[in-house]
Structure formats: C-alpha cells, structure tokens
Amino acid sequence: GDEEDELALRKGPQHMPAPKVPPPGHAYSYNPPEEYLPNEEELREWAELDPEDRPHGHFVPQKFANLRSVGAYEHSVKERFERCLDLYLCPRAMKRRLNIDPESLVPRLPRASDLRPFPTTRCVRYVVPNRKEHVVVRCLTVSPDGQFLASGDEDGVVRLWEVQTGRLLRSWNLMEAVDIGEEKKNEKGEEEDDASDDDKSKTKPIASLEWNPSRSHHVLLAAVGKCAVVISTGTGGPDESEVTDALLSSALSCKNGGGNISSESRAAKAVSWTSLKKRKFESSSDAPVSAFGGRSGPVAILLTGRDVASVKWHRKGDYFVTVSPKAGAAAVLIHQLSKASSQQPFGKNKGGEAQLACFHPRKPFLFVATKEHIKVYHLVKQAMVKRLMSGCRHISSLDVHGSGDHVVAGGLDRRLAWFDLDLSSAPYKTLRYHEKAIRSVGFHPRYPLMASASDDGTVHVFHATVYSDLMRNPLIVPVKVLRAHTVTSGLGALGAVFHPTQPWLFSGGADGNIHLFQDL
C-alpha cells in the first residue's frame, strides 16, 4: 500500500523496535512459593554482590498476606532510568537468520529398489576342471551376443567359457605364440634388450583381453608380454565364419614379419606382424567350437619393442589400438586387421607415459590416458582437442559411455572420476567408495549401469543415467556392493565386465574365481 511505499522511500536507517522486557516470574509474585524466598544466609550473600550479579537485580522476593499490603517499589525509577540508558547507548542491529531445513540440503536419491534391474546375486561359477592351485584371473571379456566368455590368466592362458552352463570350451596358451614371435625377431637380427634366460622362460600374464565388438567378427585380441595376439574363436555360424575368415585373410597371409606396413613409415620400426597359419599349438585344440567355425586359435602376432599393457577395439571391429607404456613415442599404435597394417600416430612422447587408450564410439576421437591426465585427440585433424585433469595419481582403467559425452576413469588411489566432456576438463564427480586401488571400470552397453572392481575384493554397481537433455546432470546412485572375491597377496577383484544384453556382471579376481552375478 501507500504506507509501505513511504517506508521504502524514507531516508535514514531502518526503524528497529526496542526489545521487550521479559515478563515477571514467580519470584516477583506478592505470594511466591517457599523455594523462591531467600533465607538469611542468601540475603547476606546478595548484599555483598553487585546488583548486576544478583539473581533478580535490586529486587528481593518477599511474601505478603494480600495484594493491598504491597507497597511501592523503591527501585522502580532507577530501573526505568537504566533501561532507557541501555536503549540509548546500546546500538541495535538487524540480524537476518536463514531458516533452512538441513534435510533439504541433502540431495534426494531414489531408492535402489526403484532402479532395478541390476546384478545382485551370484549364480554361476566358472571353474577349470582338474586344477588344484588357483591362478590369478587378470581380465575378462564377453562376446557381443552374450553366449561366450573369455578370460586371461596370470600364466598366459586364454580360456573360452560358455556363459549359461559354465563349461570350459577351449584353452590357448599364448606363451607358445610369444616364443614364436621372439624367434622371428631373432631371425631378423634385431637387437634384444638385456634379459636373462630366466626372464625369457618365465610365463607372462595376459595384460589385456578384448572381444571384437562386431557380432559378425568372432575374433579375440590379447596382450601378453611384448606381443598382441589375434585369436580366432571359431564360435560363429556359416555366414559369420566367412566374414571372420575374410577379416583375417590379410593377417594370415602376411610375410617377412612386416604385414602391409610401409618400410618408410614410423610404425615399421615399432611393430611387426607374424602369421601363425602353419603353426600348431600343443596346449590347445584347433577344432572350432561351432560346426561352421572355421579356423580356431591364434592367427597372428603383433610384436612390439616393449610390453603391451592395453588393447582396445574400435566399435566397427576392424581397427584396434595397442599401448606399450615404456615404448616412448611408439607407445600408442593403431592397427587395421583387415589389411594387416599399423600406423604410429605420435612422433614424440609428450606429457608422460601413455597407460591406456580407447576410441570414441561415434566420432574420430582417440582417448589416451597417462598416469594423471586423459588427452583427447582428433584423428582426422591430427590435433589434441582436450585434456582432462583426473586428479588421480595413477589411472588404472578407462571407459567411454555409449553416448560419447561421458568418460569414467579409475585410479590406484581409490578415486573414480566421472567426466562430462560438455562441462569442463575437471571431473564432474569424484567417487571414493573403495578401500583399495581400483582395477577395472566399465559401462553397460544397454542398461544405465556402471561397475568398478577393486583390490578390496568388492565390485560396486552404480545406476548411471545419462539424459539427452543437456540441462540435466547425470544421475549416479550406488545401488549394490558385490562381495565377489577374497583378497590374495594384496590383490582382489581385477576384472569386471557387463553382459552385452542382460543386466548381468562377470567378475574375476586374484583368488582364481570367475563369477556371474544376475538380477534375481
């Protein structure tokens, strides 16, 4: 109204009313209870105190027979004067207090039961028959149709399992393939690193294992020692077997250990292709799993100068990338299987050793992770697009969401960093739920799920919804902790991978067990 407008336009400080005098209590009554009446000792103590330190100031409680017997208060004028003096000399300030409910500050997360389905119960255990001692399971991968599971062990053996029954179908000892690659290298007369005979004879673990993401290509890619081994699984039908054989034809026919690499290119010195067409392995069967499977077993070897730590396919199933952290400028190599060719995208090693690499699912981008950063390169423009600051001391695992706009990285310092590429180079969320180092992280290709495996023996499952609306942030909710493995020699769950079509999770660990968790 008009009065409010006048108050708003009035100059000077805002009027603040004086605080009210507190109402009198029982002690000020003319007939107070006995407990409020002071005795002689209390009266002597009060007389020695200043009026400000006494319980009731100048007033002393007394008892009267009736209200007519109460006389005039002798200190009334003095107390009124002191109150006026306090109001005049003591400044008053307006304090605005925010009445906020603490519960309103905590984000409201949906219940886990409303976010189903997600893996909850251990249903299948995959066991190697007639094996007494456990062997550490380093990595896992699933076929695109979800029928077969492949595992890589510490002893350099790749095993093929049937998902529904848990039956072991095939085993390939890749140490024989590594020895063949070393022989080819010696025949060419290349210089070897100083290594003892014990190191050469020692078995090497399967550092990384990836199934070809294309349904028509039944091919495995394994990293062991200084080699990347291409394995034909022999699990396809008649049409798929023909497509797989056509894909592997160049790798099977490569000669002189070079493949189709130009001798003038940088990759010629960094990698060499070797065909295993005429080789037979004593530790495995060449018979395919399927009646139409065609060739089964290791097909070709890519021999590099240093140990290969990671292999990743492109989503179309022809190109793949290998990472050798100690190889300097040749750490990251991109290969094409259909042509048996390789290329070295980087001429110099800048910004630390490359640890991991993976392709963008839709765009010609390559993600290269060092120990602390993740660099995004445009392969067509041959330039770095972005650098992501993870905040981790040592990145151990990396995965890209199917939309391509979100990246998740796990570190050995227990951090799980979620990046939104549209926001900034800093992590959108940093999760610290594990007690020990994170070994594997990954998204589900179909369901809004994410999982992380750690050395504490647990696998954490998260509900991770990414909205198409750019104004809404991703919803990340922890829904389940799977007590998957027992900690052995300081190592726990080393690998975790989702089923491609079902909300199921496979996990492998240092205790030698492989488990399948389903949504029951």
ROTILUM-861263 format. One record per residue (C-alpha): residue in one letter; x, y, z. Coordinates in nm, 3 decimals, padded with zeros to 5 digits. Layout:
ROTILUM-861263
<"A"; <X; Y; Z>>
...
//
This chain:
ROTILUM-861263
<"G"; <00.000; 00.000; 00.000>>
<"D"; <00.093; 00.369; 00.028>>
<"E"; <00.234; 00.326; 00.380>>
<"E"; <00.475; 00.057; 00.262>>
<"D"; <00.591; 00.281; -00.025>>
<"E"; <00.654; 00.564; 00.219>>
<"L"; <00.857; 00.340; 00.444>>
<"A"; <01.062; 00.222; 00.147>>
<"L"; <01.131; 00.580; 00.031>>
<"R"; <01.210; 00.710; 00.380>>
<"K"; <01.572; 00.812; 00.420>>
<"G"; <01.788; 00.709; 00.708>>
<"P"; <01.836; 00.381; 00.891>>
<"Q"; <01.555; 00.136; 00.917>>
<"H"; <01.345; 00.160; 01.235>>
<"M"; <01.402; -00.127; 01.471>>
<"P"; <01.172; -00.159; 01.774>>
<"A"; <01.325; -00.191; 02.119>>
<"P"; <01.341; -00.538; 02.272>>
<"K"; <01.060; -00.610; 02.512>>
<"V"; <01.113; -00.653; 02.887>>
<"P"; <01.086; -01.018; 02.985>>
<"P"; <00.763; -01.097; 03.176>>
<"P"; <00.790; -01.137; 03.556>>
<"G"; <00.835; -01.483; 03.704>>
<"H"; <00.723; -01.650; 04.022>>
<"A"; <00.983; -01.464; 04.231>>
<"Y"; <00.805; -01.131; 04.158>>
<"S"; <00.474; -01.251; 04.299>>
<"Y"; <00.335; -01.098; 04.621>>
<"N"; <00.282; -01.455; 04.747>>
<"P"; <00.569; -01.656; 04.597>>
<"P"; <00.634; -02.026; 04.677>>
<"E"; <00.866; -02.102; 04.964>>
<"E"; <01.156; -02.208; 04.738>>
<"Y"; <01.173; -01.857; 04.590>>
<"L"; <01.208; -01.683; 04.926>>
<"P"; <01.573; -01.626; 05.031>>
<"N"; <01.693; -01.716; 05.377>>
<"E"; <01.923; -01.505; 05.593>>
<"E"; <02.245; -01.657; 05.451>>
<"E"; <02.136; -01.585; 05.094>>
<"L"; <02.040; -01.230; 05.187>>
<"R"; <02.390; -01.174; 05.331>>
<"E"; <02.550; -01.316; 05.016>>
<"W"; <02.332; -01.097; 04.792>>
<"A"; <02.421; -00.789; 04.994>>
<"E"; <02.789; -00.844; 04.921>>
<"L"; <02.727; -00.876; 04.542>>
<"D"; <02.669; -00.602; 04.291>>
<"P"; <02.309; -00.562; 04.175>>
<"E"; <02.407; -00.688; 03.825>>
<"D"; <02.535; -01.017; 03.972>>
<"R"; <02.231; -01.085; 04.191>>
<"P"; <01.964; -01.333; 04.067>>
<"H"; <01.691; -01.064; 04.049>>
<"G"; <01.888; -00.739; 04.050>>
<"H"; <01.770; -00.483; 04.306>>
<"F"; <01.451; -00.678; 04.375>>
<"V"; <01.431; -00.910; 04.676>>
<"P"; <01.137; -01.159; 04.684>>
<"Q"; <00.900; -01.105; 04.978>>
<"K"; <00.574; -01.260; 05.094>>
<"F"; <00.262; -01.054; 05.171>>
<"A"; <-00.070; -01.159; 05.319>>
<"N"; <-00.268; -00.987; 05.045>>
<"L"; <-00.222; -00.755; 04.746>>
<"R"; <-00.326; -00.445; 04.949>>
<"S"; <-00.023; -00.493; 05.174>>
<"V"; <00.224; -00.450; 04.885>>
<"G"; <00.390; -00.109; 04.896>>
<"A"; <00.554; 00.098; 04.626>>
<"Y"; <00.872; -00.044; 04.466>>
<"E"; <01.161; 00.172; 04.580>>
<"H"; <01.386; 00.097; 04.279>>
<"S"; <01.127; 00.145; 04.006>>
<"V"; <01.255; 00.488; 03.890>>
<"K"; <01.616; 00.371; 03.896>>
<"E"; <01.547; 00.057; 03.693>>
<"R"; <01.342; 00.255; 03.438>>
<"F"; <01.627; 00.504; 03.402>>
<"E"; <01.882; 00.223; 03.349>>
<"R"; <01.663; 00.065; 03.081>>
<"C"; <01.630; 00.395; 02.897>>
<"L"; <02.005; 00.441; 02.925>>
<"D"; <02.065; 00.095; 02.778>>
<"L"; <01.830; 00.163; 02.488>>
<"Y"; <02.000; 00.495; 02.420>>
<"L"; <02.362; 00.385; 02.442>>
<"C"; <02.348; 00.024; 02.315>>
<"P"; <02.322; 00.008; 01.932>>
<"R"; <02.074; -00.228; 01.771>>
<"A"; <02.148; -00.420; 01.451>>
<"M"; <01.919; -00.621; 01.229>>
<"K"; <02.026; -00.987; 01.202>>
<"R"; <01.874; -01.194; 00.928>>
<"R"; <01.863; -01.559; 01.007>>
<"L"; <01.804; -01.820; 00.739>>
<"N"; <01.562; -02.084; 00.847>>
<"I"; <01.682; -02.373; 00.631>>
<"D"; <01.591; -02.734; 00.689>>
<"P"; <01.915; -02.938; 00.691>>
<"E"; <01.743; -03.226; 00.514>>
<"S"; <01.660; -03.000; 00.220>>
<"L"; <02.032; -02.953; 00.153>>
<"V"; <02.090; -03.327; 00.105>>
<"P"; <02.005; -03.444; -00.249>>
<"R"; <01.712; -03.678; -00.267>>
<"L"; <01.825; -04.004; -00.424>>
<"P"; <01.579; -04.264; -00.543>>
<"R"; <01.559; -04.596; -00.367>>
<"A"; <01.767; -04.881; -00.503>>
<"S"; <01.456; -05.096; -00.548>>
<"D"; <01.318; -04.836; -00.791>>
<"L"; <01.632; -04.852; -01.006>>
<"R"; <01.617; -05.221; -01.095>>
<"P"; <01.737; -05.420; -01.280>>
<"F"; <02.098; -05.454; -01.166>>
<"P"; <02.311; -05.758; -01.069>>
<"T"; <02.254; -05.874; -00.712>>
<"T"; <02.310; -06.250; -00.673>>
<"R"; <02.598; -06.484; -00.757>>
<"C"; <02.459; -06.752; -00.985>>
<"V"; <02.735; -06.922; -01.188>>
<"R"; <03.096; -07.000; -01.103>>
<"Y"; <03.343; -07.083; -01.378>>
<"V"; <03.600; -07.343; -01.268>>
<"V"; <03.886; -07.504; -01.459>>
<"P"; <03.847; -07.882; -01.420>>
<"N"; <04.124; -08.084; -01.256>>
<"R"; <04.313; -07.777; -01.137>>
<"K"; <04.419; -07.773; -00.774>>
<"E"; <04.611; -07.447; -00.747>>
<"H"; <04.434; -07.121; -00.824>>
<"V"; <04.569; -06.893; -01.096>>
<"V"; <04.506; -06.520; -01.089>>
<"V"; <04.243; -06.408; -01.342>>
<"R"; <04.364; -06.080; -01.491>>
<"C"; <04.095; -05.980; -01.741>>
<"L"; <03.756; -06.079; -01.880>>
<"T"; <03.562; -06.012; -02.199>>
<"V"; <03.226; -06.125; -02.336>>
<"S"; <03.115; -06.196; -02.691>>
<"P"; <02.870; -05.942; -02.842>>
<"D"; <02.588; -06.200; -02.845>>
<"G"; <02.650; -06.287; -02.479>>
<"Q"; <02.696; -06.661; -02.534>>
<"F"; <03.069; -06.689; -02.463>>
<"L"; <03.309; -06.554; -02.205>>
<"A"; <03.687; -06.530; -02.241>>
<"S"; <03.931; -06.496; -01.951>>
<"G"; <04.301; -06.414; -01.938>>
<"D"; <04.511; -06.570; -01.661>>
<"E"; <04.838; -06.496; -01.491>>
<"D"; <05.003; -06.798; -01.655>>
<"G"; <04.949; -06.664; -02.009>>
<"V"; <04.648; -06.882; -02.095>>
<"V"; <04.327; -06.757; -02.259>>
<"R"; <04.021; -06.966; -02.179>>
<"L"; <03.686; -06.973; -02.357>>
<"W"; <03.374; -07.044; -02.150>>
<"E"; <03.007; -07.100; -02.220>>
<"V"; <02.811; -06.840; -02.025>>
<"Q"; <02.493; -07.033; -01.943>>
<"T"; <02.649; -07.362; -01.836>>
<"G"; <02.992; -07.254; -01.707>>
<"R"; <03.161; -07.516; -01.926>>
<"L"; <03.522; -07.467; -02.036>>
<"L"; <03.529; -07.492; -02.415>>
<"R"; <03.884; -07.405; -02.521>>
<"S"; <04.220; -07.302; -02.375>>
<"W"; <04.503; -07.134; -02.564>>
<"N"; <04.849; -07.100; -02.411>>
<"L"; <04.981; -06.781; -02.566>>
<"M"; <05.332; -06.829; -02.430>>
<"E"; <05.395; -07.054; -02.729>>
<"A"; <05.290; -06.770; -02.959>>
<"V"; <05.520; -06.530; -02.774>>
<"D"; <05.811; -06.769; -02.821>>
<"I"; <05.737; -06.781; -03.195>>
<"G"; <05.742; -06.403; -03.210>>
<"E"; <06.075; -06.393; -03.031>>
<"E"; <06.218; -06.645; -03.278>>
<"K"; <06.106; -06.433; -03.573>>
<"K"; <06.269; -06.133; -03.413>>
<"N"; <06.596; -06.319; -03.368>>
<"E"; <06.589; -06.435; -03.730>>
<"K"; <06.568; -06.075; -03.845>>
<"G"; <06.875; -05.998; -03.637>>
<"E"; <06.719; -05.724; -03.430>>
<"E"; <06.883; -05.617; -03.108>>
<"E"; <06.733; -05.752; -02.791>>
<"D"; <06.712; -05.589; -02.454>>
<"D"; <06.942; -05.723; -02.184>>
<"A"; <06.745; -06.001; -02.023>>
<"S"; <06.840; -06.323; -01.853>>
<"D"; <06.733; -06.668; -01.965>>
<"D"; <06.508; -06.691; -01.660>>
<"D"; <06.309; -06.387; -01.774>>
<"K"; <06.262; -06.536; -02.120>>
<"S"; <06.138; -06.867; -01.987>>
<"K"; <05.912; -06.708; -01.727>>
<"T"; <05.541; -06.709; -01.804>>
<"K"; <05.384; -06.370; -01.863>>
<"P"; <05.029; -06.271; -01.771>>
<"I"; <04.751; -06.176; -02.009>>
<"A"; <04.759; -05.800; -01.951>>
<"S"; <04.450; -05.720; -02.158>>
<"L"; <04.182; -05.915; -02.344>>
<"E"; <03.914; -05.780; -02.576>>
<"W"; <03.646; -05.948; -02.787>>
<"N"; <03.569; -05.791; -03.123>>
<"P"; <03.258; -05.572; -03.075>>
<"S"; <03.113; -05.668; -03.414>>
<"R"; <02.869; -05.962; -03.399>>
<"S"; <02.994; -06.096; -03.733>>
<"H"; <03.362; -06.098; -03.629>>
<"H"; <03.448; -06.381; -03.388>>
<"V"; <03.796; -06.261; -03.301>>
<"L"; <03.978; -06.210; -02.972>>
<"L"; <04.266; -05.973; -02.908>>
<"A"; <04.507; -06.047; -02.622>>
<"A"; <04.810; -05.861; -02.489>>
<"V"; <05.086; -06.079; -02.342>>
<"G"; <05.444; -05.967; -02.295>>
<"K"; <05.564; -05.766; -02.596>>
<"C"; <05.302; -05.921; -02.824>>
<"A"; <04.942; -05.859; -02.920>>
<"V"; <04.791; -06.189; -03.032>>
<"V"; <04.493; -06.215; -03.267>>
<"I"; <04.283; -06.524; -03.185>>
<"S"; <04.002; -06.671; -03.394>>
<"T"; <03.743; -06.818; -03.155>>
<"G"; <03.564; -07.045; -03.404>>
<"T"; <03.225; -06.974; -03.249>>
<"G"; <03.040; -06.826; -03.547>>
<"G"; <02.776; -06.961; -03.782>>
<"P"; <02.825; -07.022; -04.155>>
<"D"; <02.784; -06.659; -04.264>>
<"E"; <02.978; -06.518; -03.970>>
<"S"; <03.262; -06.763; -04.029>>
<"E"; <03.303; -06.641; -04.386>>
<"V"; <03.312; -06.279; -04.271>>
<"T"; <03.565; -06.364; -03.998>>
<"D"; <03.788; -06.553; -04.243>>
<"A"; <03.778; -06.258; -04.482>>
<"L"; <03.877; -06.025; -04.199>>
<"L"; <04.171; -06.247; -04.103>>
<"S"; <04.290; -06.324; -04.456>>
<"S"; <04.549; -06.044; -04.465>>
<"A"; <04.682; -06.134; -04.121>>
<"L"; <04.717; -06.499; -04.222>>
<"S"; <04.898; -06.417; -04.545>>
<"C"; <05.143; -06.157; -04.416>>
<"K"; <05.505; -06.246; -04.494>>
<"N"; <05.851; -06.147; -04.375>>
<"G"; <05.710; -06.034; -04.043>>
<"G"; <05.606; -05.698; -04.176>>
<"G"; <05.243; -05.717; -04.278>>
<"N"; <05.134; -05.434; -04.505>>
<"I"; <05.341; -05.167; -04.331>>
<"S"; <05.545; -04.932; -04.543>>
<"S"; <05.915; -04.958; -04.472>>
<"E"; <05.940; -04.577; -04.467>>
<"S"; <05.673; -04.529; -04.201>>
<"R"; <05.745; -04.484; -03.833>>
<"A"; <05.541; -04.792; -03.745>>
<"A"; <05.779; -05.021; -03.939>>
<"K"; <06.037; -04.991; -03.663>>
<"A"; <05.784; -05.018; -03.383>>
<"V"; <05.577; -05.325; -03.474>>
<"S"; <05.593; -05.633; -03.696>>
<"W"; <05.318; -05.878; -03.800>>
<"T"; <05.377; -06.254; -03.796>>
<"S"; <05.134; -06.510; -03.934>>
<"L"; <05.065; -06.832; -03.740>>
<"K"; <04.889; -07.006; -04.026>>
<"K"; <05.127; -07.303; -04.037>>
<"R"; <05.182; -07.326; -03.663>>
<"K"; <05.012; -07.577; -03.435>>
<"F"; <04.991; -07.539; -03.061>>
<"E"; <05.031; -07.842; -02.842>>
<"S"; <04.837; -07.699; -02.548>>
<"S"; <04.513; -07.628; -02.736>>
<"S"; <04.276; -07.785; -02.984>>
<"D"; <04.245; -07.645; -03.335>>
<"A"; <03.887; -07.774; -03.368>>
<"P"; <03.636; -07.488; -03.367>>
<"V"; <03.357; -07.471; -03.111>>
<"S"; <03.092; -07.429; -03.380>>
<"A"; <03.044; -07.671; -03.669>>
<"F"; <03.083; -07.373; -03.903>>
<"G"; <03.352; -07.201; -03.702>>
<"G"; <03.637; -07.231; -03.948>>
<"R"; <03.981; -07.170; -03.802>>
<"S"; <04.023; -07.169; -03.425>>
<"G"; <04.318; -07.049; -03.220>>
<"P"; <04.593; -06.785; -03.254>>
<"V"; <04.609; -06.637; -03.604>>
<"A"; <04.873; -06.365; -03.597>>
<"I"; <05.117; -06.190; -03.364>>
<"L"; <05.200; -05.822; -03.346>>
<"L"; <05.545; -05.793; -03.191>>
<"T"; <05.642; -05.457; -03.040>>
<"G"; <05.955; -05.337; -02.868>>
<"R"; <05.807; -05.314; -02.518>>
<"D"; <05.544; -05.488; -02.307>>
<"V"; <05.189; -05.425; -02.423>>
<"A"; <04.965; -05.312; -02.138>>
<"S"; <04.632; -05.249; -02.311>>
<"V"; <04.440; -05.334; -02.628>>
<"K"; <04.107; -05.184; -02.740>>
<"W"; <03.889; -05.233; -03.045>>
<"H"; <03.709; -04.971; -03.248>>
<"R"; <03.333; -05.024; -03.238>>
<"K"; <03.323; -05.135; -03.605>>
<"G"; <03.563; -05.420; -03.533>>
<"D"; <03.839; -05.352; -03.786>>
<"Y"; <04.076; -05.108; -03.616>>
<"F"; <04.230; -05.157; -03.274>>
<"V"; <04.483; -04.972; -03.061>>
<"T"; <04.768; -05.110; -02.851>>
<"V"; <04.952; -04.929; -02.572>>
<"S"; <05.308; -05.001; -02.459>>
<"P"; <05.388; -04.753; -02.178>>
<"K"; <05.767; -04.791; -02.198>>
<"A"; <05.794; -04.755; -02.576>>
<"G"; <05.828; -04.374; -02.582>>
<"A"; <05.686; -04.216; -02.897>>
<"A"; <05.573; -04.559; -03.022>>
<"A"; <05.367; -04.624; -02.711>>
<"V"; <05.034; -04.586; -02.893>>
<"L"; <04.991; -04.780; -03.217>>
<"I"; <04.677; -04.808; -03.430>>
<"H"; <04.632; -05.126; -03.636>>
<"Q"; <04.391; -05.235; -03.906>>
<"L"; <04.320; -05.608; -03.902>>
<"S"; <04.162; -05.638; -04.248>>
<"K"; <04.481; -05.503; -04.411>>
<"A"; <04.734; -05.625; -04.152>>
<"S"; <04.873; -05.272; -04.133>>
<"S"; <04.985; -05.046; -03.850>>
<"Q"; <05.049; -04.678; -03.802>>
<"Q"; <05.213; -04.469; -03.533>>
<"P"; <05.005; -04.155; -03.475>>
<"F"; <05.253; -03.972; -03.250>>
<"G"; <05.608; -03.874; -03.337>>
<"K"; <05.705; -03.753; -02.991>>
<"N"; <05.626; -03.854; -02.638>>
<"K"; <05.486; -03.552; -02.455>>
<"G"; <05.314; -03.530; -02.121>>
<"G"; <05.414; -03.861; -01.962>>
<"E"; <05.385; -04.228; -02.045>>
<"A"; <05.064; -04.346; -02.208>>
<"Q"; <04.888; -04.608; -01.995>>
<"L"; <04.556; -04.670; -02.172>>
<"A"; <04.381; -04.575; -02.493>>
<"C"; <04.034; -04.623; -02.640>>
<"F"; <03.827; -04.495; -02.932>>
<"H"; <03.528; -04.263; -02.924>>
<"P"; <03.215; -04.465; -03.008>>
<"R"; <03.086; -04.218; -03.271>>
<"K"; <03.349; -03.960; -03.360>>
<"P"; <03.707; -03.994; -03.490>>
<"F"; <03.849; -03.924; -03.143>>
<"L"; <04.113; -04.118; -02.954>>
<"F"; <04.134; -04.105; -02.574>>
<"V"; <04.487; -04.154; -02.441>>
<"A"; <04.532; -04.176; -02.064>>
<"T"; <04.862; -04.102; -01.892>>
<"K"; <04.912; -04.151; -01.520>>
<"E"; <04.732; -03.828; -01.429>>
<"H"; <04.566; -03.688; -01.744>>
<"I"; <04.338; -03.802; -02.025>>
<"K"; <04.409; -03.650; -02.366>>
<"V"; <04.150; -03.640; -02.643>>
<"Y"; <04.292; -03.640; -02.997>>
<"H"; <04.114; -03.577; -03.326>>
<"L"; <04.247; -03.843; -03.562>>
<"V"; <04.141; -03.664; -03.883>>
<"K"; <04.274; -03.322; -03.786>>
<"Q"; <04.571; -03.482; -03.606>>
<"A"; <04.546; -03.243; -03.314>>
<"M"; <04.470; -03.260; -02.943>>
<"V"; <04.117; -03.141; -02.871>>
<"K"; <04.103; -03.154; -02.492>>
<"R"; <04.298; -03.252; -02.183>>
<"L"; <04.108; -03.390; -01.884>>
<"M"; <04.254; -03.343; -01.534>>
<"S"; <04.162; -03.659; -01.346>>
<"G"; <04.306; -03.575; -01.005>>
<"C"; <04.423; -03.939; -00.978>>
<"R"; <04.784; -04.025; -00.906>>
<"H"; <04.783; -04.326; -01.139>>
<"I"; <04.499; -04.406; -01.380>>
<"S"; <04.445; -04.781; -01.398>>
<"S"; <04.127; -04.815; -01.606>>
<"L"; <03.929; -04.614; -01.859>>
<"D"; <03.594; -04.644; -02.035>>
<"V"; <03.374; -04.423; -02.254>>
<"H"; <02.996; -04.407; -02.233>>
<"G"; <02.795; -04.517; -02.535>>
<"S"; <02.686; -04.157; -02.597>>
<"G"; <03.049; -04.050; -02.620>>
<"D"; <02.995; -03.747; -02.396>>
<"H"; <03.099; -03.908; -02.069>>
<"V"; <03.423; -04.073; -01.962>>
<"V"; <03.498; -04.262; -01.642>>
<"A"; <03.848; -04.332; -01.510>>
<"G"; <03.959; -04.537; -01.209>>
<"G"; <04.286; -04.487; -01.024>>
<"L"; <04.515; -04.678; -00.797>>
<"D"; <04.448; -04.415; -00.528>>
<"R"; <04.085; -04.538; -00.493>>
<"R"; <03.938; -04.249; -00.694>>
<"L"; <03.670; -04.293; -00.956>>
<"A"; <03.646; -03.982; -01.173>>
<"W"; <03.343; -03.916; -01.394>>
<"F"; <03.395; -03.661; -01.672>>
<"D"; <03.127; -03.475; -01.864>>
<"L"; <03.302; -03.362; -02.181>>
<"D"; <03.048; -03.083; -02.237>>
<"L"; <03.112; -02.923; -01.896>>
<"S"; <03.483; -02.884; -01.825>>
<"S"; <03.816; -03.060; -01.810>>
<"A"; <03.774; -03.127; -01.436>>
<"P"; <03.577; -03.429; -01.311>>
<"Y"; <03.202; -03.384; -01.277>>
<"K"; <03.202; -03.633; -00.990>>
<"T"; <03.480; -03.797; -00.792>>
<"L"; <03.366; -04.110; -00.608>>
<"R"; <03.564; -04.270; -00.325>>
<"Y"; <03.376; -04.581; -00.222>>
<"H"; <03.652; -04.840; -00.242>>
<"E"; <03.906; -04.909; 00.031>>
<"K"; <04.189; -05.007; -00.206>>
<"A"; <04.306; -04.948; -00.562>>
<"I"; <04.052; -04.962; -00.846>>
<"R"; <04.144; -05.215; -01.115>>
<"S"; <03.855; -05.202; -01.362>>
<"V"; <03.567; -04.970; -01.451>>
<"G"; <03.308; -05.000; -01.724>>
<"F"; <02.964; -04.902; -01.853>>
<"H"; <02.688; -05.138; -01.957>>
<"P"; <02.627; -05.111; -02.333>>
<"R"; <02.248; -05.117; -02.297>>
<"Y"; <02.136; -05.055; -01.937>>
<"P"; <02.216; -04.742; -01.729>>
<"L"; <02.470; -04.927; -01.517>>
<"M"; <02.834; -04.876; -01.424>>
<"A"; <03.067; -05.102; -01.223>>
<"S"; <03.407; -05.071; -01.060>>
<"A"; <03.628; -05.356; -00.932>>
<"S"; <03.889; -05.303; -00.662>>
<"D"; <04.166; -05.475; -00.471>>
<"D"; <03.943; -05.480; -00.163>>
<"G"; <03.765; -05.777; -00.323>>
<"T"; <03.439; -05.595; -00.398>>
<"V"; <03.263; -05.483; -00.712>>
<"H"; <03.048; -05.171; -00.676>>
<"V"; <02.748; -05.136; -00.905>>
<"F"; <02.613; -04.788; -00.981>>
<"H"; <02.297; -04.672; -01.151>>
<"A"; <02.424; -04.418; -01.406>>
<"T"; <02.157; -04.245; -01.613>>
<"V"; <02.271; -04.003; -01.882>>
<"Y"; <01.992; -03.776; -02.004>>
<"S"; <01.954; -03.649; -02.357>>
<"D"; <01.853; -03.312; -02.212>>
<"L"; <02.174; -03.112; -02.180>>
<"M"; <02.031; -02.911; -01.889>>
<"R"; <02.007; -03.219; -01.665>>
<"N"; <02.310; -03.362; -01.494>>
<"P"; <02.376; -03.738; -01.495>>
<"L"; <02.219; -03.937; -01.213>>
<"I"; <02.480; -04.152; -01.035>>
<"V"; <02.349; -04.367; -00.749>>
<"P"; <02.537; -04.656; -00.580>>
<"V"; <02.295; -04.949; -00.569>>
<"K"; <02.488; -05.265; -00.480>>
<"V"; <02.818; -05.386; -00.334>>
<"L"; <02.908; -05.734; -00.457>>
<"R"; <03.142; -05.925; -00.224>>
<"A"; <03.294; -06.110; -00.514>>
<"H"; <03.644; -06.227; -00.422>>
<"T"; <03.880; -06.283; -00.132>>
<"V"; <04.195; -06.073; -00.117>>
<"T"; <04.501; -06.280; -00.214>>
<"S"; <04.855; -06.137; -00.194>>
<"G"; <04.715; -05.785; -00.174>>
<"L"; <04.502; -05.826; -00.488>>
<"G"; <04.123; -05.859; -00.503>>
<"A"; <03.880; -05.819; -00.794>>
<"L"; <04.093; -05.750; -01.103>>
<"G"; <03.833; -05.757; -01.379>>
<"A"; <03.463; -05.680; -01.415>>
<"V"; <03.262; -05.675; -01.738>>
<"F"; <02.889; -05.650; -01.810>>
<"H"; <02.684; -05.888; -02.019>>
<"P"; <02.606; -05.714; -02.351>>
<"T"; <02.228; -05.773; -02.346>>
<"Q"; <02.134; -05.861; -01.986>>
<"P"; <02.184; -05.674; -01.655>>
<"W"; <02.445; -05.931; -01.553>>
<"L"; <02.802; -05.886; -01.437>>
<"F"; <03.109; -06.109; -01.469>>
<"S"; <03.396; -06.067; -01.223>>
<"G"; <03.738; -06.229; -01.198>>
<"G"; <03.993; -06.195; -00.922>>
<"A"; <04.323; -06.293; -00.768>>
<"D"; <04.164; -06.591; -00.592>>
<"G"; <04.128; -06.760; -00.934>>
<"N"; <03.747; -06.749; -00.938>>
<"I"; <03.517; -06.616; -01.209>>
<"H"; <03.160; -06.537; -01.105>>
<"L"; <02.842; -06.438; -01.284>>
<"F"; <02.603; -06.211; -01.095>>
<"Q"; <02.242; -06.188; -01.213>>
<"D"; <01.941; -05.973; -01.125>>
<"L"; <01.736; -06.207; -00.908>>
//
